[in-house]
Amino acid sequence: MSKMDAVIPTKLSLESKFRFRCHKGIKCFTSCCKDIEILLTPYDVVRLKKRLNMSSDDFLGRYTRMKTDEKSSHPYAYLRMNDDEEKKCPFVTEDGCTVYTDRPANCRYYPIGQGTIKKEGKEGPFQQEFYFFIKEPHCYGYHEKKQWTVDAWRKDQEVDLYDGINREWKAIQLRRNLPSEPELDPRKQIQFYMASYNLDKFRDFIFGSEFLNVFDIDDETVEKIRTDDVELIQFGVKYIKYLMMLEESLKLKKDAEKYRKKDNDGPE
């Protein structure tokens, strides 16, 4: 059975009801944490690398693998499963998740799936979030008596925080390679990945290169991104949109041209 076979093709609303409970005494405990693809968001990486007291570079190198989406050419980080027969999540033991309070958004949502589609409205295109059930044969959680609405589940799992921080970044996932939107070249892929996930390196890039001489960034924003990773995630989205020419999210300084670096590491 493929992972897509577990998806129930019915769109849910926030008021949709279901029964579910996961606990250590249940027969399938931690079965959902094996042989799965978990796409990480920027905030997932921030929470996990801080939990483990690791740099972005070290966390990405040890616990993730990079995969390029064929439709968009965007590079994404996926949690690296253990190299064993069961392909377990590296943070799972018989007692459960060892990083539970900092687990990724996809883990928090389970057994609900969340997606985003772009729709046309009277005032132009807008993003609409939707939800669906994931019912895997091994999961006994649906047989429990605890009742939820999708909205109550989201609040209990604290996904509002994750969704709020990741929303603009996730919207970029809706981009597809249209004739006017060519594939990202290797240089832009590297910068996309850095601005999304390797925030320590991205911060060094901003403050250790000619970046602030090229782009007109207000002093308040500069001070925020110097120490605040959440602010840096939001700024990274602006940089990615600029790189991909999706919008004029950053402005150049009048004398930017003389500071532009000629090598492959400099801002375009």
C-alpha positions in Angstrom: 0.0 0.0 0.0 1.4 3.4 -1.0 1.2 6.4 1.2 -1.3 8.1 -1.2 -3.6 5.1 -0.7 -4.0 6.1 2.9 -5.3 9.5 2.0 -9.1 9.8 2.1 -10.0 12.0 -0.9 -12.6 14.0 1.0 -12.0 17.7 1.7 -12.6 18.5 5.4 -13.6 21.8 7.0 -12.5 23.0 10.4 -15.8 21.8 11.8 -15.4 18.2 10.5 -15.5 15.7 13.3 -13.5 12.5 13.9 -12.4 10.2 16.7 -8.8 9.7 17.4 -6.3 9.2 20.2 -2.7 8.1 20.3 -1.0 6.8 23.4 1.7 4.5 24.6 -0.8 1.7 25.4 -2.2 1.5 21.9 -1.1 -1.5 19.7 0.2 0.7 16.9 2.2 3.1 19.0 5.0 4.7 16.9 4.1 2.6 13.8 3.4 5.9 12.0 7.0 7.0 12.6 8.5 4.4 10.2 9.4 4.5 6.5 7.8 7.9 5.8 8.8 11.1 4.0 8.5 14.1 6.2 9.0 17.4 4.4 10.5 19.9 6.8 9.6 23.5 6.9 12.0 26.3 7.9 10.4 26.6 11.3 10.6 22.8 11.8 14.4 23.0 11.3 14.7 26.0 13.7 12.8 24.2 16.5 14.7 20.9 16.1 18.2 22.4 15.8 17.6 24.5 18.9 16.2 21.5 20.7 19.4 19.5 19.9 21.7 22.5 20.4 23.1 22.2 16.9 24.0 24.6 14.2 21.8 24.6 11.1 24.7 23.1 9.1 25.2 20.3 11.5 21.5 19.5 11.9 20.9 19.5 8.1 24.0 17.3 7.5 23.1 14.7 10.1 19.3 14.5 10.1 18.1 15.5 6.7 18.4 14.7 3.0 17.8 17.2 0.2 15.4 16.4 -2.6 14.6 18.6 -5.6 10.9 18.8 -6.6 10.6 17.8 -10.3 7.7 20.2 -11.0 9.1 23.3 -9.4 12.9 22.6 -9.3 12.8 23.8 -5.6 15.2 22.0 -3.2 13.6 20.8 0.0 14.8 19.2 3.2 13.3 15.8 4.3 13.9 14.2 7.6 16.4 11.3 7.2 15.1 8.0 8.4 17.4 5.5 10.1 19.3 3.2 7.8 17.7 0.0 9.1 15.1 -2.4 8.0 12.2 -0.5 9.6 13.5 2.9 8.5 12.4 4.5 11.8 12.5 8.2 12.6 15.8 9.0 14.3 14.0 10.6 17.2 11.7 7.8 18.0 12.2 5.2 20.8 9.9 2.5 22.3 8.8 5.2 24.7 7.8 7.6 21.9 9.1 10.8 20.4 12.2 12.2 22.1 11.6 15.7 20.5 7.8 15.6 20.9 7.4 19.3 22.0 9.5 20.4 19.0 8.2 17.8 16.5 7.6 18.9 12.8 4.3 20.3 11.7 3.5 17.2 9.6 3.8 15.0 12.7 1.6 17.4 14.7 -1.1 17.3 12.1 -1.3 13.5 11.8 -3.8 11.8 11.3 -4.9 15.0 9.5 -3.3 16.1 6.3 -3.1 19.7 5.3 -2.7 21.3 1.9 -3.0 24.6 0.1 -4.4 25.4 -3.3 -4.4 28.6 -5.3 -7.8 29.8 -6.3 -9.2 32.8 -8.3 -11.3 35.3 -6.4 -13.0 38.6 -7.2 -9.9 40.5 -6.1 -7.4 38.1 -7.7 -5.8 34.8 -6.8 -5.8 33.7 -3.1 -4.6 30.7 -1.2 -7.1 28.3 0.4 -6.0 25.8 3.0 -7.8 22.5 3.2 -7.6 19.3 5.3 -8.1 15.5 4.8 -7.9 12.3 6.7 -4.9 9.9 6.6 -6.0 6.4 7.5 -3.3 3.8 7.4 -4.1 0.1 8.0 -1.9 -0.2 11.0 -3.4 2.8 12.9 -5.8 2.0 15.7 -6.1 5.6 16.8 -9.4 6.0 14.9 -11.0 3.3 17.0 -10.5 5.4 20.2 -13.5 7.3 21.7 -11.9 10.7 22.0 -13.8 13.1 19.6 -12.3 16.1 17.9 -13.1 18.7 15.3 -10.3 19.6 12.9 -10.2 23.0 14.5 -9.9 21.5 18.0 -7.1 19.1 16.8 -5.2 22.0 15.3 -5.3 24.0 18.5 -4.4 20.9 20.6 -1.4 20.2 18.4 -0.3 23.9 18.3 -0.1 23.9 14.5 -1.4 27.5 14.3 2.0 28.8 15.3 3.8 26.6 12.7 1.3 27.5 10.0 1.5 31.2 10.7 5.3 31.3 10.4 5.5 29.0 7.4 2.5 30.3 5.4 4.3 32.6 3.0 7.1 30.1 2.5 4.6 27.3 1.8 2.9 29.5 -0.8 6.0 29.4 -2.9 5.5 25.6 -3.2 2.5 26.4 -5.4 4.8 27.7 -8.1 5.2 25.5 -11.1 7.5 25.8 -14.1 5.5 27.8 -16.5 7.2 29.2 -19.7 7.6 32.5 -17.9 9.0 30.7 -14.8 12.1 28.7 -15.9 13.7 26.1 -13.6 15.9 27.4 -10.9 19.6 27.3 -11.9 22.0 25.5 -9.5 23.1 28.8 -8.0 19.6 29.9 -7.2 18.8 26.4 -5.9 21.6 26.8 -3.4 20.4 30.2 -2.3 16.8 29.0 -2.1 17.9 26.1 0.2 20.1 28.3 2.3 17.4 31.0 2.8 14.9 28.3 3.7 16.8 26.0 6.0 20.4 26.9 6.7 19.6 30.1 8.6 22.9 30.3 10.4 24.6 30.4 7.0 22.0 32.8 5.6 22.7 35.2 8.5 26.4 35.0 7.9 25.8 35.7 4.2 23.7 38.8 5.0 26.1 40.2 7.6 29.4 38.9 6.2 29.1 39.9 2.6 28.1 43.0 0.6 24.4 42.1 1.0 23.4 45.1 3.1 25.3 47.4 0.7 23.3 46.0 -2.2 19.8 45.8 -0.7 18.0 48.7 1.0 17.0 47.1 4.3 15.6 49.3 7.1 17.5 49.4 10.4 14.7 47.8 12.4 14.6 44.8 10.1 18.4 44.5 10.2 18.4 44.3 14.0 15.6 41.8 14.1 17.2 39.3 11.6 20.5 39.6 13.4 19.2 37.5 16.3 15.6 36.4 15.7 15.3 33.2 13.6 11.6 33.6 13.0 12.2 37.1 11.6 15.0 35.6 9.5 12.6 33.0 8.1 10.2 35.8 7.0 13.0 37.8 5.5 14.3 34.6 3.7 10.9 34.3 2.0 11.3 37.9 0.6 14.8 37.0 -0.6 13.5 33.8 -2.3 10.7 35.8 -4.0 13.3 38.3 -5.2 15.6 35.5 -6.5 12.7 33.9 -8.4 11.4 37.2 -9.7 8.0 36.5 -8.2 7.7 40.0 -6.9 9.8 43.0 -6.1 10.1 42.0 -2.5 13.5 43.6 -1.9 14.8 46.9 -3.3 18.3 47.7 -4.4 20.3 50.7 -3.2 21.1 53.3 -5.7 24.8 52.5 -5.7 24.2 48.7 -5.5 26.0 47.9 -8.7 29.4 48.7 -7.4 29.0 46.3 -4.5 27.7 43.4 -6.5 30.1 40.5 -6.2 31.1 38.7 -9.4 31.5 35.3 -7.9 28.7 32.7 -7.4 28.0 33.6 -3.8 26.9 37.2 -4.1 23.4 38.6 -4.3 22.0 39.1 -7.8 
